[in-house]
Amino acid sequence: MSSPPGVFFAQVIQLMWVLMFGIPMAGAVLVQNPPSIPSLAVARLATWVRGGKLVIDWHNFGYSILSHARGEGHPLVHVSRVYERVVGALGDDHFCVTAAMRDWLLMHWGIR
């Protein structure tokens, strides 16, 4: 069962508030992926505004987990994959749980 859209937008606002005003800006914000939506975009925006770096800790792909629930052809899976690829590439630094994931990110998405 999915949450109503209002819950999603409330979480986006809460996360943005915390990253912009609730904590001192460190040199970097570390985001574990997944979940990528909305955390990657919100953290990227906050680090651009406040001058920090975005470091992404790749454990899996959010879109692939979503595909198990919705099916690979579902439009939300496609949107999630595009989002993850585009916003993930905006990270300043990356590290991966496995060498295989590191190699896949480099080969398919150009992420080092």
MIVO-312857 format. One line per field, with one value per residue (C-alpha): x, y, z; residue number from 0. Coordinates in nm, 4 decimals. Layout:
x: [X, ...];
y: [Y, ...];
z: [Z, ...];
k: [NUM, ...];
//
This chain:
x: [0.0000, 0.1438, 0.1263, -0.0939, 0.0876, 0.0520, 0.2706, 0.5416, 0.5446, 0.5471, 0.8551, 1.0258, 0.9615, 1.0789, 1.3997, 1.4727, 1.4063, 1.6453, 1.9218, 1.8809, 1.8118, 1.8077, 2.1720, 2.5061, 2.6428, 2.9276, 3.1779, 2.9617, 2.6231, 2.6286, 2.3172, 2.2644, 2.0904, 1.8231, 1.6037, 1.6743, 1.3387, 1.3373, 1.6605, 1.9113, 1.7505, 1.6806, 2.0335, 2.1805, 1.9835, 2.0764, 2.4465, 2.4477, 2.2798, 2.4883, 2.8199, 2.8703, 2.9437, 2.6998, 2.8437, 2.6288, 2.6680, 2.5327, 2.3845, 2.1297, 1.9043, 1.5717, 1.4160, 1.5065, 1.3414, 1.0338, 1.0234, 0.9710, 0.6519, 0.5205, 0.6771, 0.9600, 0.7276, 0.5470, 0.5815, 0.6902, 0.9796, 1.0907, 1.0638, 1.2499, 1.5321, 1.5736, 1.5617, 1.8204, 2.0526, 2.0303, 2.0350, 2.2837, 2.5287, 2.5138, 2.6880, 3.0327, 3.1708, 3.0449, 3.1221, 2.9641, 2.8834, 3.0476, 3.3028, 3.0396, 2.8086, 3.0971, 3.1775, 2.8108, 2.7691, 3.0759, 2.9863, 2.6152, 2.5736, 2.9247, 2.9381, 3.2841];
y: [0.0000, 0.3360, 0.6589, 0.9481, 1.2208, 1.4607, 1.2375, 1.2309, 1.6100, 1.6544, 1.4299, 1.6320, 1.9555, 1.8047, 1.6704, 1.9996, 2.1926, 1.9728, 1.9934, 2.3681, 2.4961, 2.2143, 2.1085, 2.2775, 2.2093, 1.9652, 1.9349, 1.6618, 1.4967, 1.1185, 0.9615, 0.5864, 0.4744, 0.3405, 0.5139, 0.7643, 0.9411, 1.2122, 1.1995, 1.2334, 1.5427, 1.7120, 1.6486, 1.7680, 2.0924, 2.1529, 2.0909, 2.3244, 2.6013, 2.5516, 2.4673, 2.1037, 1.7937, 1.5133, 1.1656, 0.8730, 0.5302, 0.2913, -0.0235, -0.1087, 0.0656, 0.2036, 0.1469, -0.2239, -0.2716, -0.0862, -0.3123, -0.6145, -0.4586, -0.2891, -0.4832, -0.3703, -0.2089, 0.0133, 0.3877, 0.4609, 0.2184, 0.3993, 0.7418, 0.6128, 0.4745, 0.8022, 1.0016, 0.7789, 0.7939, 1.1715, 1.2782, 1.0072, 1.1419, 1.4795, 1.3380, 1.4744, 1.1435, 0.7862, 0.4559, 0.1170, -0.1890, -0.4140, -0.3857, -0.5236, -0.2306, 0.0141, -0.1320, -0.1287, 0.2375, 0.3325, 0.1267, 0.2064, 0.5471, 0.6949, 0.7378, 0.7047];
z: [0.0000, -0.0955, 0.1006, -0.0091, -0.2081, 0.0849, 0.3007, 0.0331, -0.0013, 0.3782, 0.3950, 0.1200, 0.3090, 0.6400, 0.4874, 0.3127, 0.6349, 0.8340, 0.5730, 0.5192, 0.8709, 1.1258, 1.1270, 1.0705, 0.7220, 0.7321, 0.4511, 0.2990, 0.3232, 0.2945, 0.1424, 0.1274, -0.1886, -0.1883, -0.1012, -0.3745, -0.3947, -0.2663, -0.0653, -0.3516, -0.5062, -0.1715, -0.0464, -0.3792, -0.3615, 0.0029, -0.0598, -0.3605, -0.1595, 0.1548, -0.0084, 0.0919, -0.1128, -0.1846, -0.1312, -0.2437, -0.0853, -0.3494, -0.1938, -0.4604, -0.7096, -0.5965, -0.9367, -0.9315, -0.5935, -0.7189, -1.0248, -0.7987, -0.6642, -0.9809, -1.2687, -1.4951, -1.7488, -1.4986, -1.5719, -1.2133, -1.2522, -1.5686, -1.4016, -1.0960, -1.3119, -1.5029, -1.1783, -1.0114, -1.3106, -1.3576, -0.9939, -0.8965, -1.1534, -0.9762, -0.6690, -0.5942, -0.4705, -0.4773, -0.3178, -0.3682, -0.1638, -0.4272, -0.7046, -0.9433, -0.8666, -0.9052, -1.2466, -1.3527, -1.2539, -1.4543, -1.7601, -1.7835, -1.6203, -1.6365, -1.2583, -1.1021];
k: [0, 1, 2, 3, 4, 5, 6, 7, 8, 9, 10, 11, 12, 13, 14, 15, 16, 17, 18, 19, 20, 21, 22, 23, 24, 25, 26, 27, 28, 29, 30, 31, 32, 33, 34, 35, 36, 37, 38, 39, 40, 41, 42, 43, 44, 45, 46, 47, 48, 49, 50, 51, 52, 53, 54, 55, 56, 57, 58, 59, 60, 61, 62, 63, 64, 65, 66, 67, 68, 69, 70, 71, 72, 73, 74, 75, 76, 77, 78, 79, 80, 81, 82, 83, 84, 85, 86, 87, 88, 89, 90, 91, 92, 93, 94, 95, 96, 97, 98, 99, 100, 101, 102, 103, 104, 105, 106, 107, 108, 109, 110, 111];
//
